[in-house]
Amino acid sequence: MNQHATQGADYYERQYNNRLAIPNAADYNARAKRLSTEARLLLPCTLDVAYGSSPRERLDIFPGRGPGPHPLLIFIHSGYWRSRDKSEFSFIAPPFVAAGVTVALPSYDLAPGVTVEKIVQQMLAAVAWLYRNAGQHNIDRNRIFVAGHSAGGHLAAMLLAAQWREYGSDLPPDLLKGGYAISGVYDLLPLLQFSFNDDIGLDADSARKVSPLTYRPAHPVALYTAVGALESDEFKRQAHELQHAWAHCHTEHMEARSCHHLSILEAIGNKRHPLFHSMLRMMSV
């Protein structure tokens, strides 16, 4: 898995540091916050629902329009496990809500305060909470899907590989019916040479333990992947590595034209973009 991890640190800095690749990255983040504030004002929503005891173990729920029960899309936010918050990603909810999909956005504790392994455990807890409380939120527990961008794409993949019966005896082995991993990192070993690892805190053993490529889903859960055509070679490699390793699951890959690592995030919440329609196909909506 680490055959590509032989390049120098400068190479991995260029490949994974989107602040270098996208000079106006702050503009995208500011726009996401503004549009997310608008979405929370315009849409019915239940905010800051606790799924655990930590102050950041909270999720926001945007119910699907029309009679339910609705399919559920759990969307996990990006930020290299060290920054950002669910409240910055509410903007993806409106087109899914209009299509009759309930959207849940969880937050998690951030590195360096916690490890990536702990964040994975928190996302397991969030998904289990949503399954167990589906009836209270008019959610069809037989149609639960996960998606995520960047660090969220990594976490989505980890959840697809989860052994749910071992996590909770009341949980079905196929709790998640599909997942969309967008611009994610699935082999974390290269990040050992990336400056952000000062916060993330990985070593070789912990990187392997939380790399989706270390695992293989026990049943062929539908895996969708996407990456921007303008993203770095490493982000493209990461997607192809996951497709190959999980060939028994892989359903569809999209290389989004004219998109880089941040503009592909905006495509998710754009009802006219092919990526949005691909996500609807995953949920058969």
N, C-alpha and C positions, 0 to 999 in steps of 0.2 A: 504493500500500500504506500510505502514511502519512496518508491522508485523515482518520483519526481521531486523529492525533497532534497536534492543535491545542489540546487542553485544557490547563489549567494544571497545574503540578507538584502542587498540592494534590489535584487530581482523581486523578491517577495514583497518588499515595501511598495514597489511600483505596482505589483499585481493586485495587492489586497487593500491598499490605502486609497479609498475612494475620495478622500479629501484632495489628494494629489491629482487624481484622474479627472475630477469634476470640480473645476475652480469655483463654480457658483453653487456648490452643495448647500450652503447655508440658505440660499433662496428656496430650494426645494423643501427644506425642513420648515422654514417659516410658512410657506404656502400650505404644507400639510397641517400645521397647527391651526391656521386660520380656517381652512375648509373643515377641519374636524370640529372646531367650535361651532361653526354654522350647522353642521350635521346634528350635533347634540341638541341644538336649539329647535331644529325643524322636525326631527323624528321622535316618536315615542321611544323611550329608552329607560332602562333600569341601570343605574350607575353604581360602581364601587361595591358590587356584591362580593362578600367574603367567601373564598373557597379554602382559606387557611388562616393561620393566626398572625402571620407577618403583615405589617401595614401595606406592603405591595402585593400581597396575595389577594388580589381583587380582580374582578372582571366586569365589563360593561356588556349589556345585552340589548340588542336592537331587534325587536320582534318583526317577523316577516308580515307583509301586508296580506290581508284576506284571511279566510277561515283556515284553521290549522287542523291537526298539528303540522308544523313546518319542518322541513329539513334544516339542519344546523350547520353553519360554517364557522369553525373556530379559527380565527386569524391571529397569528403570533407575530409580534412586532420585531423589528430589526434594531440594530445598535451595537453589534459585536458583543452582546451579552453584558455590556458595560455602560449603556446609556439609553435614553429615550423611554417612552411610557405609552401605555395603551391609548391614552387620551389624544396622542398625536396621530392616531390612525383611524379615528372614527369616520374619516372622509371616504373610506372604502365601502361603508355600509349602505348608503342610499340606493345604488342600483340593485344590490342583492335584495334588500328589503322590498323594493318595488316588484321584484320577480318572485316574491313569496318565500324568501329564504331568511331565517333568523341568523343574525350575526352575533357572535360572542368574541370579545377582545380581552384576553387576560394580560395582566402585568406580572412581572416576576422580580425578585431581588436581583441586584446588579453586582457584577465583579467590580472591584476586588473584594467586596464584602462577602460574597459567596462564590463557590466554585461553579463551573459549568455543569458538573454533575448534579449539584444541588438545584440548579435551574431546571434541568431535565426532570428531576423529581417533582418540582413545583408544577411543571406542565402536566405531568401524569396526574397530579392531584386535581388540577383544574378540569381536565377532561373527565375524570371519574366523577367529580362533583356535578358537572353538566349532565352526564348520563343519569346519575341518581336523582337529579332534580328536574329532569326533562318535563315531567308532567306539569310542574308548577309554572313553566314558561311556554306551554303549548308547543313543545318540541317533539318531533317524531324520533324517538331514541333508536329507531332502526335506520335512520338516515343522518348520521353524524359524520362530518367530514372535517379535515384539518388543512390549513394552508398557512404559509409563512414566507416572509421575505428575508433574505440574508441570514442573520442569526436565527430568525424565525423559520427560515427554510430548513436550517439544520435541525431545529427543535421539532418541526413537523415530521421530518424523516425519522428522528428518534422515536416519536410517538407511533409511527406506522410499524416500527419493529418491536413495539412493546408486547410483552406477554401478559395480557390483561388479567387472566385467571390467577397468575401468580401475584399480581398486584392487589387484586380483590376478588374473593371467591364469588361475589355477586355480579362480577363483570363478565360479559361474553368475550370469547377470544377474538371475535371480529367486531369489537366495539366501533372501530373506525371503518367506514366503508370505502374510504379513499382519501388521498391527500395530494396537495399541490405544493411542491418544493420549488421556490422561486429564488434564483440567484443565491443559492445557499452554499455552505461549506460542509462537505461530507467526509473529507479526510482532513483532520485538524493538525496533522503533523507539520505541514508547511508553516503554520502560524507560530511555531516555536521560533522562527526567524523574523517575525513581524513585530514591529515596535509596540503594537497594542497589547502584546502578550505580557508586558510589564503589569498591566491591569488584569488580564484574563488569567494569568498564572498557570498555564499549562506546562507540564513536562511530558516526556515521551510516553510514559505509562498512562497518565490521565488523558492525554490527547487521543490515544488509541481507544481508551475505555468509552469516550463520548463521541467517537467518530461513527456515524451511521454505517460506513463501509465495513466496520468490524462485525456487523450483524446482518442477518438475513431474515426477513419476515417469515414466520412459520407458514402462513397461508398467503395466497396471491392477492393481497389487498391492492386496489388500483392506485398506482403511482403515476402522477403527472409531474413533469418538470418543465421549467422555463428559465431562460437566461436572455439578457439583452444582446442584440447583435453587436452593440458597441462596447460590451463589457470586456474585461481583460481575458487573456488566454487561460489564466488559472480558473476564473469563474466558469468558463466554458468547459474546461477539463473536469472540474468538479461535477458538473451536471452529467457529463458523458460517463464518468466513472460510476456514478450511482445507477445510471441506466443499465450499464453492463453488469454490475454486481447484482442488481435486483431485476434481472431480465424477466423473471417469472411474474413480476408485478408491473413492470413498466408498460404504460398504456399510450402515452402521448408526450412528445417533446415539442416545445415551441421556442424558436429563437426570434424574439420580438424585434422586428425591423425598426431601425432608428432609435432604439432604446439603449440607454446606459443603466448603471446600477440603481440610480434614483428615479429616472423617468419610467422605468418598468414598474415601479411601485405605483406611480400615478395611473398607469394603464389598468391596474387591477380594478380601480374604482371608476373606470370610464366605460359607460354602457355601450359605447360604439367600438371599443377595442376588441380585437380577436382574443386577447388573453381573458378578458371578462367572459366572453361567450364560451371559451374553452372550460372555464371554471364552472359555468352553468351546466355544460355537458357532463362534467364529472358527477354532478349532483342530479343529473337527469331532470333538470328543471326547464 
